[in-house]
Amino acid sequence: MCTLYSVTSTIDAILAFSKAVKHDVGNMQPMTGVFPDYAAPIVRNSPTGRELVRARWGMPSPKFALEGKKSDPGVVNVRNTASAHWKRWLGVENRCVVPFTSFSEPELQPNGSKPPCWFALDDSRPLAFFAGIHVLNWTSVRKVKEGEVTADLYGFLTTDPNREVGAVHKKAMPVILTTQDEVERWMTAPTAEALKLQRPLPDGSLRIVARGAKSDGIAATS
């Protein structure tokens, strides 16, 4: 499961690629390590046009997962899109794309540790997007010490790993969109058509660009 990624592209690059018409992210700095429950940029549909905004990473958990718990830290990766819990958020109004430049998966070491192994489309870490879903104004207790909050939330879909990711993490990889056409399909197509994008990237599409670090410390890219 991907629980750590980076986004170091500029606002202008994200707007141009996703065809968003406005943004509300302020002076967005490169994020070399995005962790669960961080506020990070997403592109979503809105009544006034596609927009780049911030939301907290982690969709509401299913009820069964919250039994006996006092908080809901959220679900960052969504796999079973046939589940009634997730199907309600698969319409165009709840779809989003999540910009990234690299993502990590845990890599098991002989000593039992699992440091991050970072993947990107190539060594220059070009901009791409995860296929995501989001929900507006969700009220819950994310952290007990924080108490009840109302926040915009997001997560992204996963699928079977391709060859590169599978060599490190055999369970899953994020659903990745690499072209403007794929972004447009995810954001606008009927649900059945959009879900055809829930597939691994072709083998050979990704490269390992770093190992071991909890952030992918590189300069901003376009």
C-alpha positions as CSV (number, residue, x, y, z in Angstrom):
1,M,0.0,0.0,0.0
2,C,1.2,3.4,-0.9
3,T,1.3,5.6,2.3
4,L,4.0,8.0,1.2
5,Y,4.5,10.1,-1.9
6,S,5.9,13.4,-3.1
7,V,4.7,16.2,-5.3
8,T,7.3,18.8,-6.3
9,S,5.7,20.2,-9.5
10,T,4.7,23.8,-9.8
11,I,1.1,25.0,-9.6
12,D,1.2,26.1,-13.2
13,A,2.3,22.6,-14.4
14,I,-0.5,20.9,-12.4
15,L,-3.1,23.4,-13.7
16,A,-2.0,22.9,-17.3
17,F,-1.8,19.1,-17.2
18,S,-5.2,18.7,-15.4
19,K,-7.0,21.5,-17.2
20,A,-8.0,23.0,-13.9
21,V,-9.2,26.6,-14.3
22,K,-8.4,27.9,-10.8
23,H,-6.6,27.1,-7.5
24,D,-6.9,27.7,-3.8
25,V,-3.6,26.3,-2.5
26,G,-1.8,29.6,-1.8
27,N,2.0,29.6,-2.4
28,M,2.4,25.9,-2.7
29,Q,5.8,24.6,-1.8
30,P,7.3,21.3,-3.0
31,M,6.2,18.4,-0.8
32,T,8.9,15.9,-0.8
33,G,7.1,13.6,1.6
34,V,3.3,13.4,1.9
35,F,2.1,11.2,4.7
36,P,-1.4,10.0,5.6
37,D,-3.7,12.7,7.0
38,Y,-1.5,15.5,5.5
39,A,-3.2,18.3,3.7
40,A,-2.1,17.9,0.1
41,P,-3.1,19.2,-3.4
42,I,-5.9,17.5,-5.4
43,V,-7.8,18.5,-8.5
44,R,-11.5,18.1,-8.3
45,N,-14.6,19.0,-10.3
46,S,-16.8,21.9,-9.0
47,P,-19.9,23.7,-10.2
48,T,-17.7,26.6,-11.3
49,G,-15.0,24.5,-13.0
50,R,-12.1,22.2,-12.3
51,E,-10.1,23.4,-9.3
52,L,-6.8,22.7,-7.5
53,V,-7.3,22.6,-3.7
54,R,-6.0,21.0,-0.6
55,A,-7.6,18.1,1.2
56,R,-6.6,15.7,4.0
57,W,-5.3,12.3,2.8
58,G,-7.6,9.5,4.1
59,M,-11.2,8.8,3.1
60,P,-13.8,7.8,5.8
61,S,-13.4,4.2,6.9
62,P,-16.1,1.6,6.6
63,K,-18.3,1.2,9.7
64,F,-16.9,-2.3,10.4
65,A,-13.4,-1.0,10.6
66,L,-14.4,1.5,13.3
67,E,-16.0,-0.9,15.8
68,G,-14.5,-0.3,19.2
69,K,-12.4,2.7,18.0
70,K,-12.5,6.3,19.1
71,S,-11.1,7.8,16.0
72,D,-11.0,7.3,12.2
73,P,-7.6,8.2,10.7
74,G,-9.0,7.4,7.3
75,V,-8.4,5.0,4.4
76,V,-5.6,6.2,2.1
77,N,-5.8,3.5,-0.6
78,V,-9.0,2.2,-2.1
79,R,-9.0,-1.2,-3.9
80,N,-12.5,-2.7,-3.8
81,T,-14.6,-0.3,-5.9
82,A,-17.4,-2.8,-5.9
83,S,-18.0,-2.2,-2.2
84,A,-21.1,-0.2,-1.3
85,H,-19.0,2.0,1.0
86,W,-16.9,3.2,-2.0
87,K,-19.4,3.0,-4.8
88,R,-21.3,6.1,-3.5
89,W,-18.2,8.2,-4.2
90,L,-17.3,6.9,-7.7
91,G,-19.5,9.4,-9.6
92,V,-18.0,12.4,-11.4
93,E,-18.8,14.8,-8.5
94,N,-16.6,12.8,-6.2
95,R,-13.7,11.9,-8.4
96,C,-10.4,13.7,-8.3
97,V,-6.8,13.4,-9.5
98,V,-3.9,13.6,-7.1
99,P,-0.7,15.1,-8.5
100,F,2.6,13.3,-7.7
101,T,6.1,13.1,-8.9
102,S,7.2,10.0,-7.0
103,F,5.7,7.4,-4.6
104,S,7.1,4.8,-2.3
105,E,6.4,1.3,-1.3
106,P,7.9,-0.5,1.7
107,E,10.8,-2.7,0.8
108,L,11.4,-5.7,3.1
109,Q,15.1,-6.0,4.3
110,P,16.9,-9.0,5.7
111,N,16.7,-7.5,9.2
112,G,12.9,-7.2,9.0
113,S,12.8,-3.5,8.4
114,K,10.8,-2.0,5.6
115,P,12.3,1.3,4.4
116,P,10.7,3.2,1.5
117,C,11.6,2.4,-2.1
118,W,10.8,5.4,-4.3
119,F,9.3,5.0,-7.8
120,A,8.8,7.6,-10.6
121,L,8.2,7.5,-14.3
122,D,11.9,8.3,-14.9
123,D,14.8,9.9,-13.2
124,S,13.5,13.5,-13.8
125,R,10.4,12.6,-11.8
126,P,7.8,14.1,-14.3
127,L,4.4,15.0,-13.1
128,A,1.6,12.4,-13.2
129,F,-1.6,11.8,-11.3
130,F,-3.2,9.1,-9.1
131,A,-6.9,8.4,-9.8
132,G,-8.6,9.5,-6.7
133,I,-11.9,10.1,-4.9
134,H,-12.8,12.8,-2.4
135,V,-15.6,13.9,-0.1
136,L,-16.4,17.4,1.1
137,N,-17.1,18.6,4.6
138,W,-16.8,15.2,6.4
139,T,-17.2,15.4,10.2
140,S,-15.3,12.9,12.2
141,V,-12.6,12.4,14.9
142,R,-9.4,12.0,12.9
143,K,-7.2,12.1,16.0
144,V,-8.5,11.8,19.6
145,K,-6.3,14.7,20.8
146,E,-7.7,16.9,18.0
147,G,-11.3,16.1,18.6
148,E,-14.1,16.3,16.1
149,V,-13.3,18.2,12.9
150,T,-14.9,18.8,9.6
151,A,-12.6,18.5,6.6
152,D,-12.4,17.7,2.9
153,L,-10.9,14.2,2.5
154,Y,-9.4,12.2,-0.4
155,G,-7.8,8.9,-1.2
156,F,-6.7,7.1,-4.4
157,L,-7.3,3.8,-6.1
158,T,-4.9,0.9,-6.1
159,T,-4.6,-2.1,-8.4
160,D,-2.3,-5.1,-9.0
161,P,1.4,-4.1,-9.2
162,N,3.3,-4.1,-12.4
163,R,6.8,-5.7,-12.7
164,E,8.8,-2.9,-11.1
165,V,6.5,-2.4,-8.1
166,G,5.8,-6.1,-7.7
167,A,9.5,-6.9,-7.3
168,V,9.4,-4.7,-4.1
169,H,5.7,-4.9,-3.0
170,K,3.6,-7.7,-4.3
171,K,0.2,-6.6,-3.1
172,A,-0.7,-3.4,-4.9
173,M,0.3,-0.2,-6.6
174,P,-1.5,3.1,-7.1
175,V,-3.7,3.7,-10.2
176,I,-1.6,6.1,-12.2
177,L,-2.7,8.4,-15.0
178,T,0.1,9.6,-17.2
179,T,-1.6,11.5,-20.0
180,Q,-4.1,14.4,-20.3
181,D,-6.6,12.0,-22.0
182,E,-6.5,9.6,-19.0
183,V,-7.0,12.4,-16.6
184,E,-10.0,13.7,-18.7
185,R,-11.5,10.2,-18.8
186,W,-11.2,9.7,-15.0
187,M,-12.7,13.1,-14.3
188,T,-15.6,13.0,-16.8
189,A,-16.4,9.5,-18.1
190,P,-19.3,7.3,-16.9
191,T,-18.3,5.3,-13.9
192,A,-18.0,1.9,-15.8
193,E,-15.7,3.5,-18.4
194,A,-13.7,5.4,-15.8
195,L,-13.0,2.3,-13.8
196,K,-11.3,0.7,-16.8
197,L,-8.4,2.9,-15.7
198,Q,-8.0,0.9,-12.5
199,R,-5.2,-1.2,-14.0
200,P,-1.4,-1.5,-13.5
201,L,1.0,0.6,-15.6
202,P,2.7,-1.5,-18.3
203,D,5.8,-3.2,-17.2
204,G,8.8,-1.0,-17.8
205,S,6.9,2.2,-17.1
206,L,8.5,3.0,-13.7
207,R,12.0,3.4,-12.4
208,I,13.4,3.2,-8.8
209,V,14.8,6.7,-8.1
210,A,15.6,6.5,-4.4
211,R,15.8,4.1,-1.5
212,G,15.6,4.4,2.3
213,A,14.7,8.0,2.8
214,K,11.3,9.1,4.2
215,S,11.2,11.9,1.7
216,D,12.3,12.2,-1.9
217,G,14.4,15.3,-1.5
218,I,14.6,16.8,-5.0
219,A,14.1,20.2,-6.5
220,A,10.8,21.3,-7.9
221,T,10.1,20.0,-11.4
222,S,7.7,20.9,-14.2
